[in-house]
Amino acid sequence: MIKYGEFITPEEYMELRKMVGWVEFPIEQARACIEKAYMIQCVRDDEKAIGVVRLLWDGGYVAFLSDVIVDPKYQGQGIGRKLVEASISKLKDGMKPGYKVKLTLNSAKGKESFYEKFGFRVRPNDDAGPGMDQWLIMDEA
């Protein structure tokens, strides 16, 4: 039975990342990702975590939609759509009259059309350059 809730363990979060081939990092970082997010939503089938989304927002004008992950065995069932919709709804609920918030994300390669359905625009475009990032890695002592 599929259920949506707000709790995921750091271990479950890292297992989902591993399932989709994303970078792994220490469990203490995973714990911080969960504890410091504005919103977490986890999807479970019975007791097993099969999806997650994190929304990062400090109350200012920029928010970041992060980690839209669905176990590959459950993809194509509308779970990712519900996670994104829940994130957008939560963000709108936190906004006051007159607020303007730019919701950004980094799409996994080939998944851009999924996000376009929610009004996201691919960068670069006429008024915005490409998104950019880098990984900072601290060597182990």
SULHU-V564974 format. One record per helix or strand of 2 or more residues. SS is the DSSP state (~ for helix, > for strand). FROM is the first residue (numbers start at 1). TO is the last residue. If there is no record, write none. Layout:
BEGIN
SS/FROM/TO, SS/FROM/TO
END
This chain:
BEGIN
>/2/5, ~/10/19, ~/27/35, >/39/45, >/48/57, >/62/70, ~/72/74, ~/79/94, >/102/105, ~/112/116
END
